Amino acid sequence: MDIDMSLVLVCLVALCGAIWLFDHLFLSGARTRAGEKYLEGHGSRVAKTVREAELEEILKQPIFTEYAKSFFPVLMFVLVLRSFLFEPFMVPTGSMIPTIKIGDFIVVNKFAYGLRLPVIGTKIFDVSDPQRGEVMVFIPPHENKYYVKRVVGLPGDTIRYENKALMINGEPVDKEYDSNIAIQYGENSLNGTLHKEILGDVSHVTQYIDLVPANRGRNSWIVPPGHYFMMGDNRDNSMDSRVWGVVSEDKIVGRAFAVWMHKDAGLNLPTFSNNRMLE
């Protein structure tokens, strides 16, 4: 399971807020009274510099309160930004090649499909529904982990994928040959092809491996209400709705719209030379 940064941020914000509130309700008043008592007893009998230094020490907040008050607004800002607006993700697999490469860092618009409460994911405000062809981050039905795929089927659609041809509601999806490529498949280099595909209003590139079987068993699906059928652009090397089923609307995280950084495995430094908007 991926680390739930929203949960971590919520816990940190709650902890800092609780420390700050506890100090305000129960400790700050005692410090103020101690300061007033000091001034009454010693205000005129010590030098001004000494009096100010000793009074500052009496009124000084505990170190954990200072840290809590300093971190609370910063953590709250980050929590709001990540939970309701934008969140970065790193892509560890090649299921979306050639659109998204292994090691790409993508930015996800979490406002695109509506506002959801952090951690529990309850939608509190609708904005729009996912559209065919959009790249979406979500939690699949078979494991509690973030995935990124392309929206292929909308609620009510009939999807058919046979002999590497995609059909939606009985109509073939436009696909045009682009070029031949060499594809690294495990330890082997295999021949493959790139095709330009049009899904809805989105034109993008899909990848196919020549020697990989065209079918995986089942080849037809009906998308139930409130669910979406997801596929990777690396059609012959993607675990997606063809394997683990459709994605529920309440498991949507947001719409991926850009690559902002890339980092190869190991000790390689990140690069920003291939930043781009996603199609």
Residue, then its C-alpha position, 0 to 999 in steps of 0.5 A: m500500500d502507498i503511504d497516504m500523505s493526506l492522512v499523514l498531513v491530517c494527523l500532523v495538522a491535528l496534532c499541531g492544532a491540538i498543541w496550540l489550542f491546549d497552550h492557549l486554553f491552559l498554559s498561556g494564561a498561567r504564564t501571563r499571571a506569572g509575569e504579572k506577579y513578577l512585575e508586582g514583586h520585582g518590577s522596580r527593584v531590578a534593572k530594566t534589562v534584567r527585568e525584561a530578560e527575566l520577564e521574557e523567560i517567564l512568558k516564553q512558550p514551551i518549545f513544542t508550542e513554538y514548533a506547533k504554531s510555526f508548522f500549523p499554517v504551513l501544514m494546513f496550506v499544504l493539506v488544502l493544496r494537496s487535498f483540493l487542488f493539485e497533487p504530485f505523483m511518481v509513475p513507477t510502471g510502464s503501463m502508460i508508455p508512450t504517454i507517461k514513462i517510468g520515472d515521470f512525475i505527474v501533476v494531478n488536478k484534484f478539483a477537476y472531478g469535484l471536491r472530496l474530503p481528504v482521507i475518507g474521499t467523500k465528495i462534497f462538491d461536484v465539478s464535472d465527470p470524467q470524459r473519455g480519453e482523459v488520463m485519470v489517477f484512481i484506486p483500483p478495485h483489487e488493491n489500495k494503491y494509486y493507479v494512472k490509466r486512460v478513461v476508455g469506457l463511461p457508465g453504460d458503455t459496452i467495451r470490446y477489445e479483440n485482436k488489438a482493436l478497441m470498440i465502444n458501443g459497437e463503433p471501432v475507435d479511430k486508430e492510425y498506424d504511426s511507426n515501428i519501434a523496438i520495445q524493451y520487454g523484460e530482458n528482451s527487445l521486441n518489435g512493436t508499433l505506435h498508433k495514433e488513437i482518438l478517444g472522445d476529443v483526445s488524440h494520443v499515441t498507443q503502443y503495441i508489442d507484435l509477439v504479445p497475444a492479442n486477447r487475454g480471454r474475456n474481450s467484452w464488458i458492460v460498464p455499470p452506472g457510477h463506474y469507469f473502464m480504464m486502459g493503459d496506453n501500453r496496450d499489451n503490457s498494462m494491468d487494467s480494467r481488462v484484468w481487474g474490472v471497472v473503477s468505482e466513481d468514489k475511488i477517483v483521485g483526479r485528472a493527470f494533466a502534466v509531467w513536471m519532472h523525470k527521474d531515472a532509477g538509482l542515483n540519477l539526478p532528476t531532469f526537467s527537460n521533458n516537461r509536457m502537458l498530457e494528451 
